[in-house]
């Protein structure tokens, strides 16, 4: 054969090989596991600077993947943050706020969600853990003794095993699919908004915290939380009946880990998406006794050690099932840290340094935390591991949970319609460590405030009802490269920057979408 033809043939073979590899990568469908903490701050993890809380499993995960230093949830509270991650749409567009026990499902059943998008690509989908996205229909009273729906199964999850609301609210039962787990029909379950049992009710009753403080054997709750007392812990809302279905707060982490192990093992032969939403380290913090005393920070610190264990067990399950290399693991949190959040549980925050708990600052070197629009409220631990695809290291790219839908849609070959996930942008290159810049701008929210990040600049607008506005600070501007603690308001020094960013924020709110 002519040498030129041989060389041409070799080049053609190489080109075909490269094309085949490219196509294979384009349709690659790794498993996706999101391990989502609750109220876990940037500084609550060793890899992000914590010295008082040991987190060896999370730290190891960080060393094996990308540790984002400017990674964000979208809101400084749980429901809108989770809403935006699952829908690709900011919570402020629909007025999504922290939901009460009786709230209906706030996720749309007729629009694309993260699990629905992945189902299009052939994924099995599951949510295990805290939900707090509402259940049931608006205006229809939920029947906790029958099918509780719509819920996760109606928004794209094939399987769900839930803490229905959150652990400081009733009902204190698990929900698998549409049904309460282990419920005895002879002791029906009712949830009410007032401390009055349903007419003719003769089932199990529970103490009311504000009326019977001695029933609170796990630590006194504030008045907001001091309603139904279950397992010695007062909760928000009123529960009647359902004794056989009650959860055990101290074994909750173990219980959810068992559910996750079972799901991973049962679905290891096909691509799956697991959204594992831990109850830790949300109040009431009730870590298993084996974790008590693991820190000097009371139940909050010990609950974080428990969450690190939980993370390690999920990673171990992936390893044991031969799934480590073919699984994207994302570790993050729904919002920044909070300390005394309704319960006397050993957390001690001084009046002079309100952010520091006995020497530990859960927001690291940032200002604020849960409920606040400052960096400590939305800049959270954000780690992604994908062996063989993601080079371990640290990234300064600006990234956000809201972009998961568009980014993973690109990865698995799903094309989004114009009206789907309107605030989700393709950040796949940044999430995989191939782009050190990330987003050029990004809104974030908290109760009573909305902010815009653009490069090193942070612009904030407070509503007329917010505490900051009442103090005279309707707007604020910070340069984070020079002032990461957001201490020096530059609104008067750089009015042109504020005006420019205010215009961008106005456009975002006006247009109802970010993705072009």
Beta strands, then each sheet from edge to edge (+ up, - down):
strand 1: 31-37
strand 2: 66-72
strand 3: 124-130
strand 4: 159-163
strand 5: 174-176
strand 6: 179-180
strand 7: 190-192
strand 8: 229-230
strand 9: 233-234
strand 10: 238-240
strand 11: 272-277
strand 12: 327-333
strand 13: 356-357
strand 14: 360-361
strand 15: 383-385
strand 16: 393-400
strand 17: 442-446
strand 18: 449-454
strand 19: 457-462
strand 20: 475-479
sheet 1: 6+ 5- 4+ 3+ 11+ 1+ 12+ 15- 2+ 16+
sheet 2: 7+ 10-
sheet 3: 8+ 9-
sheet 4: 13+ 14-
sheet 5: 17+ 18- 19+ 20-
end
